[in-house]
Amino acid sequence: MKKIVSVLLFSLLFLLALPNVGQAATATTQTKIILDGQELVLPSDVEVVNMNKNVMIPIRVVAENLKFNVKWDQKSQNVSIEQNAKVLSLNVGKKEARVQNEKVTLNTAPQLIKNTVVVPLRFVSEEMGLSVSWNNKEKIVGLKSTELPPVAEPSSAPTVPDVGNNVVWSKVNDISFANQQLVVSVDTEVTPQITRLTNPDRIVVDLPNTTFGDMDSTLLQGTMGKLDVNGIANVTDVRYSLFKKDPAQVRVVIELNNLNDVQANSQYVSGKLIVDLALTATIGIPVNPIGNDSGKHVVVIDAGHGGKDPGTIGISNTQEKNFTLPLALKVQALLLQESDIEVVMTRETDVYPTRPERVKLANTLNADVFVSIHGNSVEASPLTTGTETFYYKRNSSKALADIVHRHLIQALGFKDRGVKNGNLEVLRNTTMPAVLLEIGFLSNLAEEQAMLSESVQNTAAQAIVDGIKEFLQQS
């Protein structure tokens, strides 16, 4: 399936050389592209150009929409496009191109227009085994695979309910970007497809079986929305659009100064898809195996967020990271008194280890328990209160969650919001019993004041330690 889709989409890449079109370079924004019977929804700012009887399309659309490995060398003005084992090489202003290092001649050379490289298609589509047609009257490019469709691979995306003949899509109700995190509010859980692309450096987030809700009706007609990212380090642009209509698919593009500086990780929490652009630079977390040979239990305590990532913001502008670290350090102090427990912290200062780093630490240590400490917030609902605990699928994690949660509820007396299965990276990718504790709501004034007090933090720390010890005694 991936091969066919790649080949099909590749033609999108280059629009076709057409026989009955004017000689001068003219804008043909009305041109439509139909791929295997489905119209592709191009961003509204994409300018399709007719040049010397050839339709040209920006290389940005080629890479972004087709997800090929496209490389741009500014110095040599060279565009390299890779598809599986095939490599195409084109140069701005030159009709000579290369296919697998063999010279070919183009009808029209790639051009640089308004700082954007545009390229032709016919030779590319034919090289990739696509059937191409052109409806000059209606200005429609038809692209069709000449291969038989393979059996579809199983998809991990959530099942979309079908009501009668009408498919019910997940709806995007809000999109925001702050603290190096893309936050998409959706009415049902969505599994994103995340792609890293270059020239320009960007991360593409595709949301399958998803359309727009009430945020902007014009987005349903193929227009593009943008977010204000002024002052955000390394991020130059965040744009979003309805990339496809049938099946519906929302696309968000995060353009960066340097793609190598970040890695994108996603998680779904309480109606929000969060894509975190975590710095790839490590912070010196120790990863030498400890504890197990001496017979001690290894417990990893994770103070959520930190450093450049403040976490959620409380009703009094409290930063979550300034709650999680003091509480985690109190848990550490209590565990250090246990002779049969070796405690390791993911952070002890105001730094930001990425979620993959936190996971790697716990897995490398072959820890017995992983506990991540957090504070909750719902800005729009300041009356919401309570403690909730998350685990992911494993029975051992569920057992740990039940025990620690029970101790927290008994000790703090906050509203019991229950133990829940949560598809969170630090729970999903760790290999030991792991839980994430949402102690209370910083967005609730009374609960925030309690959570920030030394006495309540000491009580919460003791409850967490008591829960960990009870679990280890039973395991």
C-alpha positions as CSV (number, residue, x, y, z in Angstrom):
1,M,0.0,0.0,0.0
2,K,2.8,2.4,0.9
3,K,4.5,1.9,-2.4
4,I,1.4,2.6,-4.4
5,V,0.5,5.6,-2.3
6,S,4.0,7.0,-2.6
7,V,4.0,6.5,-6.4
8,L,0.5,8.0,-6.7
9,L,1.3,10.9,-4.5
10,F,4.5,11.5,-6.2
11,S,2.8,12.7,-9.4
12,L,1.3,15.4,-7.3
13,L,4.7,16.4,-7.0
14,F,5.2,17.5,-10.5
15,L,2.5,18.7,-12.6
16,L,2.4,17.6,-16.1
17,A,3.7,19.0,-19.3
18,L,0.7,19.9,-21.2
19,P,0.3,20.2,-25.0
20,N,-2.4,22.8,-25.4
21,V,-1.5,25.6,-23.1
22,G,-0.2,29.1,-23.7
23,Q,3.5,29.9,-24.2
24,A,3.8,32.6,-21.6
25,A,4.2,32.0,-17.9
26,T,0.7,32.5,-16.5
27,A,-1.0,31.7,-13.2
28,T,-3.5,28.8,-13.5
29,T,-4.8,28.6,-10.0
30,Q,-8.0,27.0,-11.3
31,T,-6.1,23.9,-12.2
32,K,-7.4,20.8,-10.4
33,I,-5.4,17.6,-9.7
34,I,-7.3,14.4,-9.6
35,L,-5.4,11.4,-8.2
36,D,-7.1,8.0,-8.8
37,G,-10.5,9.7,-8.9
38,Q,-9.9,11.9,-5.8
39,E,-9.4,15.6,-6.0
40,L,-6.4,16.8,-4.1
41,V,-7.0,19.9,-1.9
42,L,-4.1,22.2,-2.4
43,P,-3.4,25.2,0.0
44,S,-5.0,28.4,-1.2
45,D,-1.6,30.1,-1.5
46,V,-0.2,27.6,-3.9
47,E,0.4,29.1,-7.3
48,V,0.3,26.6,-10.2
49,V,2.1,28.1,-13.2
50,N,1.8,27.4,-16.9
51,M,5.2,27.9,-18.5
52,N,6.0,27.1,-22.1
53,K,3.2,24.6,-22.4
54,N,4.2,22.9,-19.2
55,V,2.4,23.1,-15.9
56,M,4.8,23.8,-13.0
57,I,4.2,23.4,-9.3
58,P,6.2,24.6,-6.3
59,I,8.6,22.1,-4.8
60,R,7.2,22.9,-1.4
61,V,4.0,21.3,-2.4
62,V,5.8,18.4,-3.9
63,A,7.6,17.5,-0.6
64,E,4.8,18.6,1.7
65,N,1.9,16.9,0.0
66,L,3.7,13.8,-1.4
67,K,6.1,13.2,1.5
68,F,9.1,12.4,-0.7
69,N,12.6,13.0,0.4
70,V,13.3,16.3,-1.3
71,K,16.6,18.0,-0.8
72,W,17.4,21.6,-1.9
73,D,21.0,22.8,-2.3
74,Q,20.9,26.6,-2.3
75,K,24.5,26.9,-3.5
76,S,24.2,24.6,-6.5
77,Q,20.5,25.4,-7.1
78,N,19.9,21.6,-7.2
79,V,16.7,19.7,-6.3
80,S,17.1,16.0,-5.5
81,I,14.0,13.9,-5.2
82,E,14.2,10.3,-3.8
83,Q,11.5,7.7,-4.1
84,N,12.5,4.2,-2.8
85,A,15.7,3.4,-4.8
86,K,15.0,6.0,-7.6
87,V,16.7,9.4,-7.5
88,L,15.8,12.4,-9.7
89,S,18.2,15.4,-9.9
90,L,17.1,18.7,-11.4
91,N,18.8,22.2,-11.5
92,V,17.1,25.6,-11.6
93,G,17.5,27.0,-15.1
94,K,18.8,23.9,-16.7
95,K,16.9,21.5,-19.0
96,E,19.4,18.7,-18.3
97,A,18.2,16.4,-15.5
98,R,19.4,13.1,-14.2
99,V,17.5,9.9,-13.5
100,Q,19.6,7.4,-11.6
101,N,22.7,9.4,-12.9
102,E,21.5,9.0,-16.5
103,K,21.1,12.3,-18.4
104,V,17.6,13.3,-19.7
105,T,16.4,16.5,-21.3
106,L,13.3,18.4,-19.9
107,N,11.0,20.4,-22.1
108,T,11.2,23.2,-19.5
109,A,13.8,23.8,-16.9
110,P,12.9,24.3,-13.2
111,Q,12.6,27.9,-12.2
112,L,13.0,30.1,-9.2
113,I,9.9,32.3,-8.9
114,K,9.3,34.5,-5.9
115,N,11.9,32.6,-3.9
116,T,10.1,29.3,-4.7
117,V,11.4,26.6,-6.9
118,V,8.8,25.3,-9.4
119,V,9.2,22.1,-11.4
120,P,7.5,20.3,-14.3
121,L,5.9,16.8,-14.1
122,R,5.5,14.8,-17.2
123,F,8.9,13.1,-17.2
124,V,8.6,12.4,-13.5
125,S,5.1,10.9,-13.7
126,E,6.2,8.7,-16.6
127,E,9.3,7.6,-14.7
128,M,7.1,6.6,-11.8
129,G,4.7,4.6,-13.9
130,L,1.7,6.9,-13.7
131,S,-0.9,7.4,-16.4
132,V,-1.4,11.1,-17.0
133,S,-4.3,12.9,-18.7
134,W,-5.2,16.5,-19.3
135,N,-8.6,18.1,-19.7
136,N,-7.7,21.4,-21.3
137,K,-11.2,22.8,-21.2
138,E,-11.7,22.3,-17.5
139,K,-8.0,22.5,-16.6
140,I,-7.9,19.2,-14.8
141,V,-4.8,17.0,-14.4
142,G,-5.7,13.4,-14.1
143,L,-3.2,11.0,-12.4
144,K,-3.8,7.3,-12.2
145,S,-1.7,4.4,-11.0
146,T,-1.0,1.7,-13.6
147,E,-0.3,-0.9,-10.9
148,L,-2.9,-3.1,-9.3
149,P,-3.7,-1.9,-5.8
150,P,-2.1,-4.1,-3.1
151,V,-3.9,-5.4,0.0
152,A,-4.2,-2.6,2.5
153,E,-2.1,-2.8,5.6
154,P,-3.8,-2.7,8.9
155,S,-4.2,0.8,10.3
156,S,-3.6,1.8,13.9
157,A,-5.8,4.8,13.5
158,P,-9.0,4.8,15.5
159,T,-12.1,3.4,13.9
160,V,-14.4,6.0,12.5
161,P,-18.1,5.3,13.2
162,D,-20.4,5.1,10.2
163,V,-24.0,6.3,10.7
164,G,-26.1,5.2,7.8
165,N,-24.3,6.4,4.6
166,N,-22.7,9.3,6.4
167,V,-19.2,8.8,7.9
168,V,-18.7,10.7,11.2
169,W,-15.3,12.3,11.3
170,S,-13.4,13.6,14.3
171,K,-13.6,17.4,14.4
172,V,-10.9,19.9,15.1
173,N,-12.2,22.7,17.3
174,D,-9.1,24.6,18.1
175,I,-5.4,24.8,17.2
176,S,-2.7,26.6,19.2
177,F,1.1,26.6,19.5
178,A,3.0,27.5,22.7
179,N,5.9,26.3,24.7
180,Q,7.2,24.3,21.7
181,Q,3.9,22.3,21.7
182,L,1.2,22.1,19.1
183,V,-2.1,21.6,20.8
184,V,-5.1,20.4,18.7
185,S,-8.5,20.2,20.4
186,V,-10.5,17.3,18.9
187,D,-13.8,15.7,19.8
188,T,-12.5,12.1,19.6
189,E,-9.0,10.6,19.9
190,V,-6.9,10.9,16.7
191,T,-3.6,9.1,15.9
192,P,-1.5,11.5,14.0
193,Q,0.9,10.7,11.1
194,I,4.1,12.8,11.7
195,T,6.6,13.4,8.9
196,R,9.9,15.3,8.9
197,L,10.7,17.2,5.7
198,T,13.4,19.5,4.5
199,N,13.8,22.5,2.2
200,P,12.4,24.2,4.1
201,D,12.8,22.3,7.3
202,R,9.3,21.4,8.7
203,I,7.3,18.8,10.5
204,V,4.0,17.8,8.9
205,V,1.2,16.5,11.2
206,D,-1.6,14.7,9.3
207,L,-4.8,13.9,11.2
208,P,-6.6,11.0,9.3
209,N,-10.4,10.9,9.2
210,T,-10.6,14.4,10.6
211,T,-12.3,17.6,9.5
212,F,-12.8,21.1,11.0
213,G,-15.5,21.8,13.5
214,D,-16.7,25.3,14.4
215,M,-13.4,27.1,14.4
216,D,-13.6,28.5,10.8
217,S,-16.1,27.5,8.2
218,T,-13.8,28.8,5.4
219,L,-11.3,26.0,6.1
220,L,-13.8,23.5,4.7
221,Q,-13.4,25.2,1.3
222,G,-9.6,24.6,1.2
223,T,-8.4,27.9,2.6
224,M,-5.4,27.9,4.9
225,G,-5.2,29.1,8.5
226,K,-2.0,30.4,10.2
227,L,-0.9,30.9,13.8
228,D,1.1,33.8,15.2
229,V,4.5,32.3,16.1
230,N,6.4,35.6,16.5
231,G,9.0,35.2,19.2
232,I,8.9,31.4,19.3
233,A,12.4,30.0,19.1
234,N,13.2,27.9,16.0
235,V,9.6,28.1,14.6
236,T,9.0,30.3,11.6
237,D,5.5,29.3,10.6
238,V,2.5,27.1,11.6
239,R,-0.2,26.7,9.1
240,Y,-3.2,24.3,8.8
241,S,-5.8,23.3,6.2
242,L,-8.2,20.6,5.1
243,F,-5.7,18.6,3.0
244,K,-8.2,16.1,1.7
245,K,-12.0,15.9,1.6
246,D,-12.8,12.3,1.0
247,P,-11.7,10.8,3.3
248,A,-11.3,14.0,5.3
249,Q,-7.8,14.8,6.5
250,V,-6.6,17.9,8.4
251,R,-2.9,18.8,7.9
252,V,-0.8,21.1,10.1
253,V,2.7,22.2,9.0
254,I,5.3,23.5,11.5
255,E,8.1,25.2,9.6
256,L,11.4,25.5,11.5
257,N,14.8,27.1,11.3
258,N,16.5,23.9,12.1
259,L,14.8,20.5,11.9
260,N,17.8,18.7,13.4
261,D,17.3,20.5,16.7
262,V,14.0,18.9,17.4
263,Q,12.1,15.6,17.5
264,A,8.3,15.4,17.4
265,N,6.4,13.3,19.9
266,S,2.7,13.1,20.4
267,Q,0.2,12.2,23.0
268,Y,-3.6,12.5,23.5
269,V,-4.8,13.9,26.8
270,S,-8.4,14.9,27.8
271,G,-9.6,15.9,24.3
272,K,-6.3,17.4,23.2
273,L,-3.7,16.0,20.8
274,I,-0.3,17.4,21.9
275,V,2.7,17.3,19.6
276,D,5.8,18.2,21.5
277,L,8.9,19.6,19.6
278,A,11.4,18.3,22.1
279,L,15.0,19.4,21.9
280,T,17.2,16.5,20.8
281,A,20.2,17.6,22.9
282,T,20.7,15.4,25.9
283,I,21.0,16.8,29.4
284,G,23.4,14.2,30.9
285,I,20.9,11.8,32.4
286,P,22.8,8.9,33.9
287,V,22.0,5.6,32.1
288,N,24.3,3.1,33.8
289,P,22.3,0.1,35.1
290,I,22.1,0.1,38.9
291,G,20.3,-1.5,41.7
292,N,19.1,-4.9,40.4
293,D,22.4,-6.7,41.1
294,S,22.3,-5.6,44.7
295,G,18.8,-6.8,45.2
296,K,17.4,-3.2,45.6
297,H,14.3,-2.1,43.8
298,V,14.9,0.7,41.3
299,V,12.3,3.5,41.4
300,V,12.4,6.3,38.9
301,I,10.6,9.5,39.9
302,D,9.8,11.9,37.1
303,A,9.0,15.5,37.9
304,G,6.9,16.5,34.9
305,H,8.0,19.3,32.5
306,G,10.8,21.7,33.5
307,G,13.2,24.1,31.8
308,K,11.8,25.6,28.6
309,D,8.6,23.6,29.2
310,P,6.6,25.2,32.0
311,G,3.7,22.7,31.7
312,T,0.2,23.9,32.3
313,I,-0.5,27.3,33.9
314,G,-2.5,27.7,37.1
315,I,-5.2,30.2,38.0
316,S,-2.6,32.4,39.7
317,N,-0.1,32.0,36.8
318,T,1.6,29.2,38.6
319,Q,3.8,27.1,36.3
320,E,3.2,23.4,36.6
321,K,7.0,22.7,36.6
322,N,7.3,24.7,39.8
323,F,4.9,22.4,41.5
324,T,6.1,19.0,40.2
325,L,9.8,19.5,41.1
326,P,9.4,20.3,44.8
327,L,6.9,17.5,45.2
328,A,9.2,15.0,43.4
329,L,12.2,16.1,45.5
330,K,10.1,15.4,48.7
331,V,9.3,11.9,47.3
332,Q,13.0,11.4,46.6
333,A,13.9,12.4,50.2
334,L,11.5,9.8,51.6
335,L,12.6,7.0,49.3
336,L,16.3,7.7,50.2
337,Q,15.4,6.5,53.7
338,E,14.4,3.1,52.3
339,S,17.3,0.7,52.5
340,D,15.9,-1.6,49.8
341,I,15.0,1.1,47.3
342,E,17.4,2.8,44.8
343,V,15.7,6.1,43.7
344,V,16.7,7.8,40.4
345,M,15.3,11.2,39.4
346,T,14.7,12.2,35.7
347,R,15.5,15.8,36.9
348,E,16.5,17.5,40.1
349,T,16.7,21.0,38.8
350,D,14.8,23.2,36.4
351,V,15.9,21.5,33.2
352,Y,13.8,19.7,30.5
353,P,14.6,16.1,29.7
354,T,12.5,15.1,26.7
355,R,9.9,12.4,27.1
356,P,12.1,9.9,25.1
357,E,15.0,10.6,27.4
358,R,12.8,10.0,30.5
359,V,11.7,6.7,28.9
360,K,15.2,5.7,27.9
361,L,16.5,6.4,31.5
362,A,13.9,4.1,33.1
363,N,14.3,1.3,30.5
364,T,18.1,1.4,30.5
365,L,18.1,1.2,34.3
366,N,15.6,-1.7,34.1
367,A,13.6,0.1,36.8
368,D,11.0,-1.7,38.8
369,V,8.6,1.3,39.0
370,F,8.2,4.6,37.1
371,V,6.2,7.4,38.6
372,S,5.6,10.7,36.7
373,I,4.2,13.6,38.8
374,H,2.0,16.3,37.3
375,G,-0.6,19.0,38.0
376,N,-3.8,19.4,36.1
377,S,-5.5,22.4,34.7
378,V,-8.7,23.3,32.8
379,E,-8.6,27.1,32.3
380,A,-12.2,27.3,31.0
381,S,-13.5,25.4,34.1
382,P,-12.0,26.8,37.3
383,L,-14.5,24.8,39.4
384,T,-13.0,21.5,38.3
385,T,-11.1,19.6,41.0
386,G,-9.7,16.2,41.9
387,T,-7.0,13.7,41.6
388,E,-6.7,11.2,38.7
389,T,-4.1,8.6,37.9
390,F,-3.1,7.2,34.5
391,Y,-1.6,3.9,33.4
392,Y,-1.3,2.2,30.0
393,K,-2.7,-1.2,29.3
394,R,-0.3,-3.4,31.3
395,N,-1.8,-5.2,34.3
396,S,1.2,-4.3,36.4
397,S,0.8,-0.6,35.7
398,K,-2.9,-0.8,36.5
399,A,-2.1,-2.5,39.8
400,L,0.4,0.2,40.7
401,A,-2.0,3.0,39.6
402,D,-4.8,1.5,41.8
403,I,-2.6,1.4,44.9
404,V,-0.9,4.8,44.6
405,H,-4.2,6.5,43.7
406,R,-5.9,5.0,46.7
407,H,-3.2,6.3,49.0
408,L,-3.4,9.8,47.4
409,I,-7.2,10.0,47.8
410,Q,-7.1,8.9,51.4
411,A,-4.3,11.3,52.3
412,L,-5.4,14.5,50.4
413,G,-9.1,14.2,50.4
414,F,-9.4,15.7,46.9
415,K,-12.2,14.6,44.7
416,D,-11.7,11.1,43.3
417,R,-11.5,11.3,39.5
418,G,-10.5,7.7,39.2
419,V,-7.8,5.5,37.6
420,K,-7.8,5.8,33.8
421,N,-6.0,4.2,30.9
422,G,-4.0,6.9,29.1
423,N,-2.0,6.6,25.8
424,L,0.9,8.7,27.1
425,E,4.4,8.3,25.9
426,V,6.1,7.9,29.2
427,L,3.5,5.2,30.1
428,R,3.3,3.5,26.7
429,N,7.0,3.2,26.0
430,T,8.4,2.3,29.4
431,T,8.7,-1.4,30.0
432,M,8.0,-1.5,33.8
433,P,4.9,-0.7,35.9
434,A,4.4,3.0,35.2
435,V,1.9,5.6,36.3
436,L,1.3,9.3,35.7
437,L,-0.2,11.2,38.7
438,E,-2.4,14.3,38.2
439,I,-2.4,15.4,41.8
440,G,-5.0,18.1,41.5
441,F,-6.1,21.1,39.5
442,L,-3.9,24.2,39.5
443,S,-6.7,26.0,37.6
444,N,-8.9,25.8,40.8
445,L,-7.9,28.5,43.3
446,A,-8.4,26.4,46.5
447,E,-6.8,23.3,45.1
448,E,-3.8,25.3,43.7
449,Q,-3.2,26.9,47.1
450,A,-3.3,23.5,48.7
451,M,-1.0,21.9,46.2
452,L,1.6,24.6,46.6
453,S,1.7,24.4,50.4
454,E,4.5,22.6,52.1
455,S,2.1,20.6,54.3
456,V,0.0,19.2,51.4
457,Q,3.1,18.4,49.4
458,N,4.6,16.5,52.3
459,T,1.3,14.6,52.7
460,A,1.2,13.8,49.0
461,A,4.8,12.7,48.9
462,Q,4.3,10.3,51.8
463,A,1.2,8.9,50.1
464,I,3.1,8.3,46.9
465,V,5.9,6.6,48.8
466,D,3.5,4.5,50.8
467,G,1.8,3.4,47.5
468,I,5.1,2.5,45.9
469,K,6.2,0.5,48.9
470,E,2.9,-1.4,49.1
471,F,3.1,-2.3,45.4
472,L,6.7,-3.5,45.7
473,Q,5.9,-5.6,48.7
474,Q,3.1,-7.3,46.7
475,S,5.1,-7.8,43.5
